[in-house]
């Protein structure tokens, strides 16, 4: 288990590496990096016990800027690599930094399997709904009809809703936040860090070069109140300038948005075991961002793959000594000479 | 049938014969019974002296149905013995494989010693009192055949009976039925006059020591376990099921008590990725696969080259390209292993030469991986994987010390007190600084790094230097010199092979020497880097023949590297070379030499 020491006295600057940050000016990644560096001291972890593993893409440069251990790996494969590390090193806090292309396109397979195994990984999915590093092609989260260099007549693919995907993949911790909401980002990162198992945190993040303003409607006063639906565990889900809207149970067993109604309003319970609830929450978010639910959707306990893998080794070790001589001899031998 | 073959092999081993086996089975799990594509066969060669191959042509063929007879009769020399289960030779089965008449009756097998036995009927009779259904009883007929063979060759039977009782421990009635069938077969031989002949194959003369029988896949697995113990590191295997490598995953999964974690990954890429992640954390990372899996793992192996982390990659080669021949053997992944990645991406490559040698080769591969901090590829193949031989059980105390030293202190050469990931030691290996070590926080990745410090670097001179450094590190890997077997030292022809062709090449060379001619044999276990004396060895011989189960991949490398015009002899039939075939090929070149000398 990771040792926690709140007396370390680490400051945010202690988590800055000596590498010059090379994201474009105005990139949402800066906000996340700063929030991460500010928040990590509160975890009480030693720097050497924290590892960031990333794939390929703009966001995947993240590990270079953190004064922790880090690996910038290959496109889409970070969850797989991080799984091997997490399974063999229970003393480490392992974080995966990925993007919408990295996690959902080339690396979709590894993402869903890491989530279903419930490996102790904290996966930060920076979603800017575009390919930045390859200079502006549409991504698996781009809205249908997106005009890009590779889709001059508009993209045809229906996008993924990353949280629906994660919940469908049996994820035990699923959350969404925005790059401009530092307070929510920090509280979600804290909850993710405390979760035993896989945690998927989707962060809507602006690409000022290739998809500028993609999330502006969720940030502009007057607009955002109508669209953002923040959820807090134990609280009724209400939103709107005067909290006049709410998430309500409908008569088909699902959720819908409507005028606040004391009798029908949903009180958010992230620990609901049935994933149908979190899935229904995720479906309130539409690709045109008419509504977007933020906060921790789901936070449930399930045994983790890595804890159990190590438990099997312990059980086997307790049951049978590691006698190499006996293994090599096997059962049927004969002697010559 | 594979199980029956395995048991007969175990009996031969227990008796002290030398042996070599060639299992041969279809890729389909339940291929239609009684059809030619559905035939599953097991060839065993056992002897009272030292043998090297499963044999070219079997002296005895046990055919359980017409398909088995038809598929294999061509391999049996005239005068050979055919032990045939007559119960299956009915019109419908004969028709399925295109026999117009029953070959047991039409005289077409007159050139052979035909031993017709109604094995199913006899088995059912022997099991009549067990209460087993006729169908279940009939299923025991392979054990009847095994019992009969065991009697013919005077094999010990205790091992098989014990094996059956353990295998069917949860179904004691099935276990007893199989034992009964086995004994019935033995008794049938003993009491039937048709079997006037028995054969004695005395124990072989081996060097003294304790032996067991082993397959290549088992030896690879034990090698991995042993290497972890010798290195005092946890072993992490990330693997995806693929024929013919899956048995390594199965075997290692049984040995978690040796601090072995096995993970059946979601795909080949995740298997190697997780192994690399484990290696980054200080474990012995291993991934096992066959050729198509290597293609998928290529990018991650390249990352391991770039990050200079130890990683063991095992490729049990099978027929290719693409899905190819999953259950057949081939050695056509050599160039893929050496060059199948983007960029200049050198990795050491080793190949075992026999099933037992898989153990030693894995240990050597791990030595290289750990010492030089590099991925290492081991090329086994289908013939080694499932083939078996007697194995002198290694002395655990004689295994090498593979312990490693993790970095503990910052190593920056500028006195900054930082850790620089790409500072190298005298063998050009960088330090293995694992997460959790205070003060050594650093970042590695697939982007080119500055020599020494390890920051991202796009500097042209730095890239040129790093490419050459990575190459020089692998070129400098210490490997043992190539040994040449040239009794008398008069040979002008050298046969140079690699991998599982060692057996047939060796057998052919012996046969040639037996008739009074000289021929030299050498076998490469290290394909990258080559042994330092390889060039000198090649230059010593007028003719160098390179037999390979591909279209000449090693030949290509030798010609390019040493400017030697080797004679390439190739076959890609999914089956090993035959001794007789190689004798003919080698003789052509010996003939020329003799003629010129005269």
Interface residues (C-beta under 8 A of the other chain):
Chain A: X17 X18 X19 X46 X47 X48 X49 X51 X53 X56 X63 X64 X66 X67 X68 X69 X70 X71 X72 X73 X74 X77 X80 X81 X82 X83 X84 X85 X86 X87 X88 X89 X91 X92 X109 X110 X113 X309 X310 X312 X313 X315 X316 X317 X319 X320 X321 X322 X324 X325 X327 X328 X329 X330 X332 X333 X334 X335 X336 X337
Chain B: X10 X13 X14 X15 X16 X159 X203 X205 X206 X207 X208 X209 X210 X211 X212 X213 X214 X222 X225 X226 X229 X234 X236 X238 X255 X256 X257 X258 X259 X260 X261 X263 X265 X266 X267 X269 X270 X273 X274 X275 X276 X277 X278 X279 X280 X281 X282 X283 X285 X299 X300 X303 X307 X393 X394 X396 X418 X435 X436 X437 X438 X439 X440 X441 X442 X443 X444 X445 X446 X447 X455 X456
